[in-house]
Amino acid sequence: MILSELWRLYETDKRIQGFSPKTLKAYALQHKMLMKELGDLDITEITLTLLKEYLAKQSNRLKPSSLGHRIRSAISLS
Protein backbone atom coordinates (compact mmCIF):
# COMPACT_ATOMS: atom_id res chain seq x y z
CA MET A 1 0.00 0.00 0.00
CA ILE A 2 1.37 3.41 -0.93
CA LEU A 3 1.39 6.40 1.41
CA SER A 4 -1.44 8.22 -0.37
CA GLU A 5 -3.73 5.18 0.01
CA LEU A 6 -2.70 4.78 3.63
CA TRP A 7 -3.53 8.44 4.24
CA ARG A 8 -7.05 8.04 2.82
CA LEU A 9 -7.70 5.08 5.13
CA TYR A 10 -6.18 6.89 8.10
CA GLU A 11 -8.22 10.04 7.48
CA THR A 12 -11.44 8.03 7.15
CA ASP A 13 -10.71 6.25 10.42
CA LYS A 14 -10.04 9.53 12.24
CA ARG A 15 -13.25 11.09 10.87
CA ILE A 16 -15.20 8.10 12.22
CA GLN A 17 -13.46 8.60 15.57
CA GLY A 18 -14.73 12.18 15.62
CA PHE A 19 -11.52 14.12 15.03
CA SER A 20 -12.23 17.76 14.24
CA PRO A 21 -11.79 19.17 10.73
CA LYS A 22 -9.03 21.43 12.08
CA THR A 23 -7.11 18.45 13.49
CA LEU A 24 -7.53 16.51 10.26
CA LYS A 25 -6.27 19.51 8.29
CA ALA A 26 -3.17 19.67 10.49
CA TYR A 27 -2.56 15.94 10.03
CA ALA A 28 -3.02 16.30 6.26
CA LEU A 29 -0.38 19.04 6.17
CA GLN A 30 2.10 16.82 8.03
CA HIS A 31 1.36 13.96 5.65
CA LYS A 32 1.85 16.18 2.58
CA MET A 33 5.23 17.32 3.88
CA LEU A 34 6.29 13.72 4.48
CA MET A 35 5.22 12.71 0.98
CA LYS A 36 6.96 15.73 -0.54
CA GLU A 37 10.20 14.58 1.05
CA LEU A 38 9.89 10.80 0.62
CA GLY A 39 7.57 10.47 -2.35
CA ASP A 40 4.50 8.25 -2.56
CA LEU A 41 6.39 5.18 -1.40
CA ASP A 42 4.98 1.79 -0.67
CA ILE A 43 4.70 1.48 3.09
CA THR A 44 7.05 -1.53 3.02
CA GLU A 45 9.82 0.76 1.72
CA ILE A 46 9.64 3.07 4.71
CA THR A 47 12.20 2.10 7.30
CA LEU A 48 13.02 3.46 10.72
CA THR A 49 16.27 4.79 9.29
CA LEU A 50 14.42 6.62 6.51
CA LEU A 51 12.06 8.24 9.02
CA LYS A 52 14.94 9.20 11.31
CA GLU A 53 16.77 10.82 8.39
CA TYR A 54 13.62 12.73 7.45
CA LEU A 55 13.10 13.95 11.02
CA ALA A 56 16.78 14.83 11.48
CA LYS A 57 16.64 16.94 8.32
CA GLN A 58 13.48 18.66 9.58
CA SER A 59 15.01 19.33 13.00
CA ASN A 60 17.54 21.72 11.46
CA ARG A 61 14.82 24.25 10.66
CA LEU A 62 11.93 23.58 13.05
CA LYS A 63 11.14 24.55 16.60
CA PRO A 64 10.97 21.58 18.99
CA SER A 65 7.17 21.78 19.14
CA SER A 66 6.87 21.62 15.34
CA LEU A 67 9.28 18.72 15.20
CA GLY A 68 7.13 17.00 17.82
CA HIS A 69 4.13 17.31 15.51
CA ARG A 70 6.09 15.68 12.69
CA ILE A 71 7.21 12.85 14.96
CA ARG A 72 3.68 12.16 16.22
CA SER A 73 2.35 12.24 12.69
CA ALA A 74 4.92 9.74 11.47
CA ILE A 75 4.28 7.43 14.42
CA SER A 76 0.52 7.57 13.96
CA LEU A 77 0.78 6.09 10.47
CA SER A 78 2.33 2.89 11.78
PDB file of N, CA, C and O in Angstrom:
ATOM      1  N   MET A   1       0.852  -1.178   0.000  1.00  0.00           N
ATOM      2  CA  MET A   1       0.000   0.000   0.000  1.00  0.00           C
ATOM      3  C   MET A   1       0.895   1.238   0.000  1.00  0.00           C
ATOM      4  O   MET A   1       1.854   1.320   0.767  1.00  0.00           O
ATOM      5  N   ILE A   2       0.578   2.191  -0.857  1.00  0.00           N
ATOM      6  CA  ILE A   2       1.374   3.413  -0.928  1.00  0.00           C
ATOM      7  C   ILE A   2       0.862   4.440   0.083  1.00  0.00           C
ATOM      8  O   ILE A   2      -0.264   4.349   0.573  1.00  0.00           O
ATOM      9  N   LEU A   3       1.721   5.418   0.381  1.00  0.00           N
ATOM     10  CA  LEU A   3       1.394   6.404   1.406  1.00  0.00           C
ATOM     11  C   LEU A   3       0.081   7.132   1.150  1.00  0.00           C
ATOM     12  O   LEU A   3      -0.679   7.372   2.087  1.00  0.00           O
ATOM     13  N   SER A   4      -0.197   7.484  -0.092  1.00  0.00           N
ATOM     14  CA  SER A   4      -1.440   8.217  -0.373  1.00  0.00           C
ATOM     15  C   SER A   4      -2.670   7.366  -0.058  1.00  0.00           C
ATOM     16  O   SER A   4      -3.671   7.890   0.433  1.00  0.00           O
ATOM     17  N   GLU A   5      -2.609   6.069  -0.332  1.00  0.00           N
ATOM     18  CA  GLU A   5      -3.726   5.176   0.008  1.00  0.00           C
ATOM     19  C   GLU A   5      -3.846   5.028   1.521  1.00  0.00           C
ATOM     20  O   GLU A   5      -4.945   5.036   2.074  1.00  0.00           O
ATOM     21  N   LEU A   6      -2.705   4.893   2.174  1.00  0.00           N
ATOM     22  CA  LEU A   6      -2.701   4.775   3.630  1.00  0.00           C
ATOM     23  C   LEU A   6      -3.311   6.020   4.261  1.00  0.00           C
ATOM     24  O   LEU A   6      -4.070   5.925   5.226  1.00  0.00           O
ATOM     25  N   TRP A   7      -2.975   7.199   3.711  1.00  0.00           N
ATOM     26  CA  TRP A   7      -3.528   8.437   4.243  1.00  0.00           C
ATOM     27  C   TRP A   7      -5.053   8.454   4.133  1.00  0.00           C
ATOM     28  O   TRP A   7      -5.738   8.842   5.080  1.00  0.00           O
ATOM     29  N   ARG A   8      -5.585   8.038   2.986  1.00  0.00           N
ATOM     30  CA  ARG A   8      -7.046   8.035   2.817  1.00  0.00           C
ATOM     31  C   ARG A   8      -7.715   7.142   3.863  1.00  0.00           C
ATOM     32  O   ARG A   8      -8.739   7.517   4.434  1.00  0.00           O
ATOM     33  N   LEU A   9      -7.150   5.978   4.113  1.00  0.00           N
ATOM     34  CA  LEU A   9      -7.704   5.079   5.130  1.00  0.00           C
ATOM     35  C   LEU A   9      -7.582   5.678   6.527  1.00  0.00           C
ATOM     36  O   LEU A   9      -8.511   5.602   7.330  1.00  0.00           O
ATOM     37  N   TYR A  10      -6.434   6.270   6.803  1.00  0.00           N
ATOM     38  CA  TYR A  10      -6.184   6.887   8.104  1.00  0.00           C
ATOM     39  C   TYR A  10      -7.159   8.036   8.351  1.00  0.00           C
ATOM     40  O   TYR A  10      -7.754   8.142   9.424  1.00  0.00           O
ATOM     41  N   GLU A  11      -7.314   8.894   7.339  1.00  0.00           N
ATOM     42  CA  GLU A  11      -8.216  10.036   7.479  1.00  0.00           C
ATOM     43  C   GLU A  11      -9.661   9.575   7.702  1.00  0.00           C
ATOM     44  O   GLU A  11     -10.368  10.140   8.537  1.00  0.00           O
ATOM     45  N   THR A  12     -10.094   8.574   6.978  1.00  0.00           N
ATOM     46  CA  THR A  12     -11.443   8.032   7.154  1.00  0.00           C
ATOM     47  C   THR A  12     -11.631   7.517   8.572  1.00  0.00           C
ATOM     48  O   THR A  12     -12.652   7.779   9.207  1.00  0.00           O
ATOM     49  N   ASP A  13     -10.647   6.787   9.060  1.00  0.00           N
ATOM     50  CA  ASP A  13     -10.707   6.247  10.420  1.00  0.00           C
ATOM     51  C   ASP A  13     -10.813   7.370  11.450  1.00  0.00           C
ATOM     52  O   ASP A  13     -11.602   7.277  12.390  1.00  0.00           O
ATOM     53  N   LYS A  14     -10.030   8.421  11.279  1.00  0.00           N
ATOM     54  CA  LYS A  14     -10.039   9.531  12.238  1.00  0.00           C
ATOM     55  C   LYS A  14     -11.347  10.319  12.163  1.00  0.00           C
ATOM     56  O   LYS A  14     -11.820  10.824  13.181  1.00  0.00           O
ATOM     57  N   ARG A  15     -11.931  10.429  10.978  1.00  0.00           N
ATOM     58  CA  ARG A  15     -13.247  11.088  10.868  1.00  0.00           C
ATOM     59  C   ARG A  15     -14.301  10.297  11.643  1.00  0.00           C
ATOM     60  O   ARG A  15     -15.128  10.872  12.351  1.00  0.00           O
ATOM     61  N   ILE A  16     -14.259   8.970  11.498  1.00  0.00           N
ATOM     62  CA  ILE A  16     -15.196   8.100  12.220  1.00  0.00           C
ATOM     63  C   ILE A  16     -15.008   8.261  13.724  1.00  0.00           C
ATOM     64  O   ILE A  16     -15.977   8.231  14.483  1.00  0.00           O
ATOM     65  N   GLN A  17     -13.761   8.433  14.149  1.00  0.00           N
ATOM     66  CA  GLN A  17     -13.464   8.599  15.573  1.00  0.00           C
ATOM     67  C   GLN A  17     -13.857   9.979  16.099  1.00  0.00           C
ATOM     68  O   GLN A  17     -13.804  10.226  17.304  1.00  0.00           O
ATOM     69  N   GLY A  18     -14.249  10.873  15.198  1.00  0.00           N
ATOM     70  CA  GLY A  18     -14.725  12.184  15.621  1.00  0.00           C
ATOM     71  C   GLY A  18     -13.669  13.273  15.697  1.00  0.00           C
ATOM     72  O   GLY A  18     -13.883  14.293  16.352  1.00  0.00           O
ATOM     73  N   PHE A  19     -12.537  13.075  15.041  1.00  0.00           N
ATOM     74  CA  PHE A  19     -11.521  14.122  15.031  1.00  0.00           C
ATOM     75  C   PHE A  19     -12.083  15.355  14.330  1.00  0.00           C
ATOM     76  O   PHE A  19     -12.845  15.240  13.370  1.00  0.00           O
ATOM     77  N   SER A  20     -11.706  16.517  14.810  1.00  0.00           N
ATOM     78  CA  SER A  20     -12.229  17.762  14.242  1.00  0.00           C
ATOM     79  C   SER A  20     -11.620  18.031  12.863  1.00  0.00           C
ATOM     80  O   SER A  20     -10.527  17.557  12.555  1.00  0.00           O
ATOM     81  N   PRO A  21     -12.342  18.798  12.040  1.00  0.00           N
ATOM     82  CA  PRO A  21     -11.791  19.166  10.728  1.00  0.00           C
ATOM     83  C   PRO A  21     -10.442  19.888  10.847  1.00  0.00           C
ATOM     84  O   PRO A  21      -9.560  19.700  10.008  1.00  0.00           O
ATOM     85  N   LYS A  22     -10.285  20.704  11.879  1.00  0.00           N
ATOM     86  CA  LYS A  22      -9.026  21.426  12.079  1.00  0.00           C
ATOM     87  C   LYS A  22      -7.876  20.451  12.363  1.00  0.00           C
ATOM     88  O   LYS A  22      -6.778  20.611  11.831  1.00  0.00           O
ATOM     89  N   THR A  23      -8.129  19.457  13.188  1.00  0.00           N
ATOM     90  CA  THR A  23      -7.114  18.447  13.492  1.00  0.00           C
ATOM     91  C   THR A  23      -6.764  17.657  12.244  1.00  0.00           C
ATOM     92  O   THR A  23      -5.589  17.410  11.969  1.00  0.00           O
ATOM     93  N   LEU A  24      -7.779  17.260  11.488  1.00  0.00           N
ATOM     94  CA  LEU A  24      -7.532  16.507  10.255  1.00  0.00           C
ATOM     95  C   LEU A  24      -6.743  17.335   9.243  1.00  0.00           C
ATOM     96  O   LEU A  24      -5.903  16.803   8.518  1.00  0.00           O
ATOM     97  N   LYS A  25      -7.015  18.631   9.196  1.00  0.00           N
ATOM     98  CA  LYS A  25      -6.274  19.508   8.289  1.00  0.00           C
ATOM     99  C   LYS A  25      -4.802  19.569   8.696  1.00  0.00           C
ATOM    100  O   LYS A  25      -3.915  19.546   7.844  1.00  0.00           O
ATOM    101  N   ALA A  26      -4.551  19.648  10.001  1.00  0.00           N
ATOM    102  CA  ALA A  26      -3.168  19.674  10.489  1.00  0.00           C
ATOM    103  C   ALA A  26      -2.458  18.366  10.167  1.00  0.00           C
ATOM    104  O   ALA A  26      -1.301  18.372   9.749  1.00  0.00           O
ATOM    105  N   TYR A  27      -3.147  17.245  10.361  1.00  0.00           N
ATOM    106  CA  TYR A  27      -2.559  15.943  10.030  1.00  0.00           C
ATOM    107  C   TYR A  27      -2.288  15.836   8.529  1.00  0.00           C
ATOM    108  O   TYR A  27      -1.264  15.291   8.118  1.00  0.00           O
ATOM    109  N   ALA A  28      -3.201  16.353   7.718  1.00  0.00           N
ATOM    110  CA  ALA A  28      -3.021  16.304   6.264  1.00  0.00           C
ATOM    111  C   ALA A  28      -1.785  17.098   5.845  1.00  0.00           C
ATOM    112  O   ALA A  28      -1.048  16.680   4.953  1.00  0.00           O
ATOM    113  N   LEU A  29      -1.563  18.230   6.481  1.00  0.00           N
ATOM    114  CA  LEU A  29      -0.384  19.038   6.173  1.00  0.00           C
ATOM    115  C   LEU A  29       0.894  18.266   6.494  1.00  0.00           C
ATOM    116  O   LEU A  29       1.838  18.266   5.704  1.00  0.00           O
ATOM    117  N   GLN A  30       0.923  17.610   7.652  1.00  0.00           N
ATOM    118  CA  GLN A  30       2.100  16.817   8.027  1.00  0.00           C
ATOM    119  C   GLN A  30       2.330  15.695   7.019  1.00  0.00           C
ATOM    120  O   GLN A  30       3.464  15.423   6.625  1.00  0.00           O
ATOM    121  N   HIS A  31       1.250  15.053   6.610  1.00  0.00           N
ATOM    122  CA  HIS A  31       1.357  13.957   5.647  1.00  0.00           C
ATOM    123  C   HIS A  31       1.890  14.463   4.302  1.00  0.00           C
ATOM    124  O   HIS A  31       2.736  13.819   3.682  1.00  0.00           O
ATOM    125  N   LYS A  32       1.391  15.615   3.858  1.00  0.00           N
ATOM    126  CA  LYS A  32       1.850  16.176   2.583  1.00  0.00           C
ATOM    127  C   LYS A  32       3.338  16.495   2.627  1.00  0.00           C
ATOM    128  O   LYS A  32       4.048  16.282   1.645  1.00  0.00           O
ATOM    129  N   MET A  33       3.812  17.004   3.758  1.00  0.00           N
ATOM    130  CA  MET A  33       5.231  17.319   3.881  1.00  0.00           C
ATOM    131  C   MET A  33       6.076  16.046   3.865  1.00  0.00           C
ATOM    132  O   MET A  33       7.161  16.021   3.285  1.00  0.00           O
ATOM    133  N   LEU A  34       5.577  15.005   4.498  1.00  0.00           N
ATOM    134  CA  LEU A  34       6.285  13.721   4.484  1.00  0.00           C
ATOM    135  C   LEU A  34       6.359  13.176   3.064  1.00  0.00           C
ATOM    136  O   LEU A  34       7.418  12.729   2.622  1.00  0.00           O
ATOM    137  N   MET A  35       5.243  13.211   2.351  1.00  0.00           N
ATOM    138  CA  MET A  35       5.219  12.707   0.977  1.00  0.00           C
ATOM    139  C   MET A  35       6.074  13.563   0.043  1.00  0.00           C
ATOM    140  O   MET A  35       6.684  13.044  -0.892  1.00  0.00           O
ATOM    141  N   LYS A  36       6.120  14.858   0.291  1.00  0.00           N
ATOM    142  CA  LYS A  36       6.956  15.733  -0.536  1.00  0.00           C
ATOM    143  C   LYS A  36       8.420  15.330  -0.399  1.00  0.00           C
ATOM    144  O   LYS A  36       9.171  15.354  -1.374  1.00  0.00           O
ATOM    145  N   GLU A  37       8.813  14.965   0.792  1.00  0.00           N
ATOM    146  CA  GLU A  37      10.205  14.582   1.049  1.00  0.00           C
ATOM    147  C   GLU A  37      10.514  13.160   0.589  1.00  0.00           C
ATOM    148  O   GLU A  37      11.550  12.919  -0.030  1.00  0.00           O
ATOM    149  N   LEU A  38       9.618  12.214   0.891  1.00  0.00           N
ATOM    150  CA  LEU A  38       9.894  10.800   0.624  1.00  0.00           C
ATOM    151  C   LEU A  38       9.321  10.301  -0.695  1.00  0.00           C
ATOM    152  O   LEU A  38       9.812   9.324  -1.260  1.00  0.00           O
ATOM    153  N   GLY A  39       8.287  10.971  -1.184  1.00  0.00           N
ATOM    154  CA  GLY A  39       7.573  10.469  -2.351  1.00  0.00           C
ATOM    155  C   GLY A  39       6.434   9.569  -1.910  1.00  0.00           C
ATOM    156  O   GLY A  39       6.268   9.303  -0.719  1.00  0.00           O
ATOM    157  N   ASP A  40       5.660   9.109  -2.856  1.00  0.00           N
ATOM    158  CA  ASP A  40       4.501   8.253  -2.558  1.00  0.00           C
ATOM    159  C   ASP A  40       4.960   6.792  -2.519  1.00  0.00           C
ATOM    160  O   ASP A  40       4.573   5.971  -3.351  1.00  0.00           O
ATOM    161  N   LEU A  41       5.788   6.506  -1.532  1.00  0.00           N
ATOM    162  CA  LEU A  41       6.392   5.181  -1.397  1.00  0.00           C
ATOM    163  C   LEU A  41       5.388   4.131  -0.954  1.00  0.00           C
ATOM    164  O   LEU A  41       4.357   4.439  -0.356  1.00  0.00           O
ATOM    165  N   ASP A  42       5.708   2.905  -1.258  1.00  0.00           N
ATOM    166  CA  ASP A  42       4.985   1.786  -0.668  1.00  0.00           C
ATOM    167  C   ASP A  42       5.392   1.733   0.798  1.00  0.00           C
ATOM    168  O   ASP A  42       6.560   1.931   1.132  1.00  0.00           O
ATOM    169  N   ILE A  43       4.443   1.469   1.654  1.00  0.00           N
ATOM    170  CA  ILE A  43       4.701   1.480   3.089  1.00  0.00           C
ATOM    171  C   ILE A  43       5.813   0.505   3.478  1.00  0.00           C
ATOM    172  O   ILE A  43       6.502   0.725   4.475  1.00  0.00           O
ATOM    173  N   THR A  44       5.994  -0.563   2.708  1.00  0.00           N
ATOM    174  CA  THR A  44       7.054  -1.529   3.020  1.00  0.00           C
ATOM    175  C   THR A  44       8.445  -0.962   2.759  1.00  0.00           C
ATOM    176  O   THR A  44       9.437  -1.515   3.236  1.00  0.00           O
ATOM    177  N   GLU A  45       8.530   0.128   2.011  1.00  0.00           N
ATOM    178  CA  GLU A  45       9.819   0.757   1.721  1.00  0.00           C
ATOM    179  C   GLU A  45      10.242   1.758   2.789  1.00  0.00           C
ATOM    180  O   GLU A  45      11.377   2.233   2.784  1.00  0.00           O
ATOM    181  N   ILE A  46       9.340   2.074   3.694  1.00  0.00           N
ATOM    182  CA  ILE A  46       9.639   3.074   4.714  1.00  0.00           C
ATOM    183  C   ILE A  46      10.237   2.369   5.922  1.00  0.00           C
ATOM    184  O   ILE A  46       9.597   1.542   6.572  1.00  0.00           O
ATOM    185  N   THR A  47      11.473   2.721   6.195  1.00  0.00           N
ATOM    186  CA  THR A  47      12.198   2.104   7.300  1.00  0.00           C
ATOM    187  C   THR A  47      12.364   3.107   8.437  1.00  0.00           C
ATOM    188  O   THR A  47      12.155   4.307   8.264  1.00  0.00           O
ATOM    189  N   LEU A  48      12.739   2.595   9.584  1.00  0.00           N
ATOM    190  CA  LEU A  48      13.016   3.463  10.723  1.00  0.00           C
ATOM    191  C   LEU A  48      14.148   4.433  10.376  1.00  0.00           C
ATOM    192  O   LEU A  48      14.098   5.609  10.735  1.00  0.00           O
ATOM    193  N   THR A  49      15.148   3.939   9.690  1.00  0.00           N
ATOM    194  CA  THR A  49      16.271   4.793   9.289  1.00  0.00           C
ATOM    195  C   THR A  49      15.800   5.920   8.376  1.00  0.00           C
ATOM    196  O   THR A  49      16.213   7.067   8.545  1.00  0.00           O
ATOM    197  N   LEU A  50      14.951   5.608   7.424  1.00  0.00           N
ATOM    198  CA  LEU A  50      14.422   6.621   6.507  1.00  0.00           C
ATOM    199  C   LEU A  50      13.649   7.697   7.270  1.00  0.00           C
ATOM    200  O   LEU A  50      13.804   8.888   7.002  1.00  0.00           O
ATOM    201  N   LEU A  51      12.820   7.274   8.218  1.00  0.00           N
ATOM    202  CA  LEU A  51      12.061   8.242   9.019  1.00  0.00           C
ATOM    203  C   LEU A  51      12.983   9.079   9.895  1.00  0.00           C
ATOM    204  O   LEU A  51      12.778  10.285  10.037  1.00  0.00           O
ATOM    205  N   LYS A  52      13.994   8.451  10.482  1.00  0.00           N
ATOM    206  CA  LYS A  52      14.939   9.202  11.313  1.00  0.00           C
ATOM    207  C   LYS A  52      15.690  10.238  10.483  1.00  0.00           C
ATOM    208  O   LYS A  52      15.908  11.361  10.937  1.00  0.00           O
ATOM    209  N   GLU A  53      16.083   9.865   9.276  1.00  0.00           N
ATOM    210  CA  GLU A  53      16.771  10.816   8.394  1.00  0.00           C
ATOM    211  C   GLU A  53      15.856  11.989   8.041  1.00  0.00           C
ATOM    212  O   GLU A  53      16.288  13.142   8.031  1.00  0.00           O
ATOM    213  N   TYR A  54      14.598  11.685   7.754  1.00  0.00           N
ATOM    214  CA  TYR A  54      13.622  12.735   7.446  1.00  0.00           C
ATOM    215  C   TYR A  54      13.471  13.681   8.638  1.00  0.00           C
ATOM    216  O   TYR A  54      13.513  14.900   8.473  1.00  0.00           O
ATOM    217  N   LEU A  55      13.297  13.124   9.829  1.00  0.00           N
ATOM    218  CA  LEU A  55      13.099  13.946  11.021  1.00  0.00           C
ATOM    219  C   LEU A  55      14.359  14.729  11.382  1.00  0.00           C
ATOM    220  O   LEU A  55      14.270  15.875  11.821  1.00  0.00           O
ATOM    221  N   ALA A  56      15.527  14.124  11.202  1.00  0.00           N
ATOM    222  CA  ALA A  56      16.779  14.833  11.480  1.00  0.00           C
ATOM    223  C   ALA A  56      16.922  16.036  10.551  1.00  0.00           C
ATOM    224  O   ALA A  56      17.337  17.114  10.979  1.00  0.00           O
ATOM    225  N   LYS A  57      16.580  15.848   9.297  1.00  0.00           N
ATOM    226  CA  LYS A  57      16.642  16.943   8.323  1.00  0.00           C
ATOM    227  C   LYS A  57      15.671  18.057   8.722  1.00  0.00           C
ATOM    228  O   LYS A  57      16.001  19.239   8.626  1.00  0.00           O
ATOM    229  N   GLN A  58      14.480  17.673   9.166  1.00  0.00           N
ATOM    230  CA  GLN A  58      13.477  18.656   9.576  1.00  0.00           C
ATOM    231  C   GLN A  58      13.905  19.399  10.838  1.00  0.00           C
ATOM    232  O   GLN A  58      13.576  20.573  11.006  1.00  0.00           O
ATOM    233  N   SER A  59      14.633  18.729  11.720  1.00  0.00           N
ATOM    234  CA  SER A  59      15.009  19.328  13.002  1.00  0.00           C
ATOM    235  C   SER A  59      15.944  20.520  12.831  1.00  0.00           C
ATOM    236  O   SER A  59      16.044  21.358  13.727  1.00  0.00           O
ATOM    237  N   ASN A  60      16.624  20.606  11.701  1.00  0.00           N
ATOM    238  CA  ASN A  60      17.539  21.725  11.460  1.00  0.00           C
ATOM    239  C   ASN A  60      16.814  23.048  11.292  1.00  0.00           C
ATOM    240  O   ASN A  60      17.408  24.111  11.472  1.00  0.00           O
ATOM    241  N   ARG A  61      15.526  22.991  10.945  1.00  0.00           N
ATOM    242  CA  ARG A  61      14.822  24.248  10.661  1.00  0.00           C
ATOM    243  C   ARG A  61      13.529  24.431  11.444  1.00  0.00           C
ATOM    244  O   ARG A  61      12.830  25.425  11.251  1.00  0.00           O
ATOM    245  N   LEU A  62      13.201  23.495  12.320  1.00  0.00           N
ATOM    246  CA  LEU A  62      11.935  23.577  13.048  1.00  0.00           C
ATOM    247  C   LEU A  62      12.145  23.805  14.541  1.00  0.00           C
ATOM    248  O   LEU A  62      13.162  23.415  15.115  1.00  0.00           O
ATOM    249  N   LYS A  63      11.159  24.444  15.146  1.00  0.00           N
ATOM    250  CA  LYS A  63      11.140  24.546  16.598  1.00  0.00           C
ATOM    251  C   LYS A  63      10.844  23.153  17.153  1.00  0.00           C
ATOM    252  O   LYS A  63      10.263  22.320  16.457  1.00  0.00           O
ATOM    253  N   PRO A  64      11.238  22.896  18.397  1.00  0.00           N
ATOM    254  CA  PRO A  64      10.974  21.577  18.993  1.00  0.00           C
ATOM    255  C   PRO A  64       9.499  21.172  18.956  1.00  0.00           C
ATOM    256  O   PRO A  64       9.184  20.000  18.749  1.00  0.00           O
ATOM    257  N   SER A  65       8.599  22.129  19.153  1.00  0.00           N
ATOM    258  CA  SER A  65       7.170  21.782  19.139  1.00  0.00           C
ATOM    259  C   SER A  65       6.719  21.343  17.746  1.00  0.00           C
ATOM    260  O   SER A  65       5.926  20.412  17.615  1.00  0.00           O
ATOM    261  N   SER A  66       7.220  22.008  16.711  1.00  0.00           N
ATOM    262  CA  SER A  66       6.869  21.623  15.338  1.00  0.00           C
ATOM    263  C   SER A  66       7.452  20.268  14.986  1.00  0.00           C
ATOM    264  O   SER A  66       6.805  19.462  14.318  1.00  0.00           O
ATOM    265  N   LEU A  67       8.672  20.018  15.434  1.00  0.00           N
ATOM    266  CA  LEU A  67       9.282  18.716  15.204  1.00  0.00           C
ATOM    267  C   LEU A  67       8.473  17.633  15.915  1.00  0.00           C
ATOM    268  O   LEU A  67       8.309  16.531  15.392  1.00  0.00           O
ATOM    269  N   GLY A  68       7.975  17.945  17.095  1.00  0.00           N
ATOM    270  CA  GLY A  68       7.130  16.998  17.824  1.00  0.00           C
ATOM    271  C   GLY A  68       5.890  16.621  17.038  1.00  0.00           C
ATOM    272  O   GLY A  68       5.471  15.463  17.048  1.00  0.00           O
ATOM    273  N   HIS A  69       5.297  17.598  16.353  1.00  0.00           N
ATOM    274  CA  HIS A  69       4.132  17.313  15.507  1.00  0.00           C
ATOM    275  C   HIS A  69       4.502  16.347  14.387  1.00  0.00           C
ATOM    276  O   HIS A  69       3.749  15.422  14.084  1.00  0.00           O
ATOM    277  N   ARG A  70       5.654  16.564  13.779  1.00  0.00           N
ATOM    278  CA  ARG A  70       6.094  15.684  12.690  1.00  0.00           C
ATOM    279  C   ARG A  70       6.328  14.268  13.204  1.00  0.00           C
ATOM    280  O   ARG A  70       5.966  13.291  12.549  1.00  0.00           O
ATOM    281  N   ILE A  71       6.935  14.169  14.378  1.00  0.00           N
ATOM    282  CA  ILE A  71       7.209  12.846  14.955  1.00  0.00           C
ATOM    283  C   ILE A  71       5.905  12.118  15.248  1.00  0.00           C
ATOM    284  O   ILE A  71       5.751  10.952  14.886  1.00  0.00           O
ATOM    285  N   ARG A  72       4.969  12.795  15.897  1.00  0.00           N
ATOM    286  CA  ARG A  72       3.682  12.159  16.223  1.00  0.00           C
ATOM    287  C   ARG A  72       2.938  11.746  14.963  1.00  0.00           C
ATOM    288  O   ARG A  72       2.307  10.689  14.922  1.00  0.00           O
ATOM    289  N   SER A  73       3.014  12.570  13.950  1.00  0.00           N
ATOM    290  CA  SER A  73       2.351  12.244  12.691  1.00  0.00           C
ATOM    291  C   SER A  73       2.951  10.989  12.065  1.00  0.00           C
ATOM    292  O   SER A  73       2.221  10.109  11.608  1.00  0.00           O
ATOM    293  N   ALA A  74       4.258  10.910  12.048  1.00  0.00           N
ATOM    294  CA  ALA A  74       4.922   9.735  11.469  1.00  0.00           C
ATOM    295  C   ALA A  74       4.590   8.473  12.256  1.00  0.00           C
ATOM    296  O   ALA A  74       4.341   7.417  11.673  1.00  0.00           O
ATOM    297  N   ILE A  75       4.587   8.587  13.574  1.00  0.00           N
ATOM    298  CA  ILE A  75       4.281   7.430  14.421  1.00  0.00           C
ATOM    299  C   ILE A  75       2.841   6.979  14.225  1.00  0.00           C
ATOM    300  O   ILE A  75       2.554   5.782  14.228  1.00  0.00           O
ATOM    301  N   SER A  76       1.946   7.927  14.056  1.00  0.00           N
ATOM    302  CA  SER A  76       0.524   7.571  13.956  1.00  0.00           C
ATOM    303  C   SER A  76       0.195   6.766  12.707  1.00  0.00           C
ATOM    304  O   SER A  76      -0.823   6.075  12.670  1.00  0.00           O
ATOM    305  N   LEU A  77       1.031   6.843  11.696  1.00  0.00           N
ATOM    306  CA  LEU A  77       0.783   6.086  10.467  1.00  0.00           C
ATOM    307  C   LEU A  77       1.151   4.616  10.601  1.00  0.00           C
ATOM    308  O   LEU A  77       0.767   3.793   9.770  1.00  0.00           O
ATOM    309  N   SER A  78       1.891   4.295  11.643  1.00  0.00           N
ATOM    310  CA  SER A  78       2.325   2.894  11.783  1.00  0.00           C
ATOM    311  C   SER A  78       1.249   2.016  12.369  1.00  0.00           C
ATOM    312  O   SER A  78       1.461   0.816  12.548  1.00  0.00           O
TER     313      SER A  78
END
